[in-house]
Amino acid sequence: MSVVAAFPTLSQQLAWPTEHLTEAADHWEAVAGRCYGMANQVWRDTLAVDWRGAAADTLRTETHSDMLTTSAVADQLHEAAKVARSGASDLYAARSRVRYAVQDARAAGFDVGEDMSVTDRSSGGSAAQRATRQAQAQAFAGDIRQRAVQLVGLDQQVAAKVTAAVAGIRHAVPPMPVPAAPAQGNRIQAVDNRTWKQDPTPAPPPEPATGPSADDIRKVLDKLPEGGNPRVREVRSPEDLENLWKWAQQNGVEIPNGYGDPSKGIRYQLPDGTIIGQRWSAESTSKPVLDFDIPSNGGYTKVHINPRGGVPEIPAPARPAPPEAPPVRAPVEPPAVTRPPAAPTPGRAPPLVGIGPVPPESVPHPVHPPHSHHGPPVLGKDELPDLDEFNPG
């Protein structure tokens, strides 16, 4: 036996939701920009690699094919986002028509029940007047029910259009490659004892990024007051919103046409995959709004402006560590200079260590015998220091 769903009450009609459609549109556009940006970057990286051969050609062909497939999926997501936004606008208008009909009935002195029945608040008057009022009540009730039926029917149409817009996306995404099984019987065999040329010393890693990460952004968002639902956070002023935006998008790269229409806003992608966007005007508040899509931590969150909101607790930038002082080295003593020994003077014996110089007259040397200066000299010691030969002038 089929079960017929109960028709929505008046309160449900007047509070008919549309935010889920705009949030889905924001999320799909963020996913489209992130996926296409990653696929395009991978393909460009393969072109920049200095690698040739069949394997290189195969890699570039596959990454280019993946980029084209991802581009088609991104286009489909953008179209689905347009369908969702259009549906939200249509539902908002239909809900407003129900509200206007109820307001007209109440302004005319009638009460409208949860079942959309209309009754006259007045009890006096003639029979003709009461009949006229009853006819007015029936007319108001018919108009309200008709508009309520239109709202429910429109909701079903929007759901069908959105479902058709995203159909097949799951199967269109390129599958993850399955790694090939390792070859059996692989053995490493030494060939010779040659020494291979070593690669040059790699360059030092780049300085770490100074902007916030996904976790940093999530911590700041979680401290802000909630709005209408847990996915909405609020700041008190446009200045607070702008400060949050400038801090969050520091390391981001702008996504071309991130919202599908440059007049709607801009979007940036951070190195960790987080997508942040700034729309110039929110549909619900007509004020600027920020969109945060953090896949690794909490998903989608948006930030509205509300005087009851909070102030973002943006952390102060980290200061660089002071440079280390060079190590203090002990002074180096100059090496002792060792002079070579002086060459001995001809005819003199070298001095003895610890005794001092020996006078020449105390060492045997060639001398002439006394009173025989014309004869050959003999080896001896002259004890006549007063001779001219021992008294150099």
Secondary structure, DSSP 8 states (H G I E B T S, - for coil): ---------HHHHHT---HHHHHHHHHHHHHHHHHHHHHHHHHHHHHHS---SHHHHHHHHHHHHHHHHHHHHHHHHHHHHHHHHHHHHHHHHHHHHHHHHHHHHHHTTEEE-TT--EEES---S-HHHHHHHHHHHHHHHHHHHHHHHHHHHHHHHHHHHHHHHTTTHHHHS----------TT-------------------------S--HHHHHHHHHTS-B-SSTTEEEESSHHHHHHHHHHHTTT-EE-TTTTSSTTTEEEEE-TTS-EEEEESS-TTTSS-EEEEEETTTTEEEEEEE-TT-B-----------------------------------TTS---BTTTB---GGGS-EEE--TT-TTS--EEE----TTSGGGS--
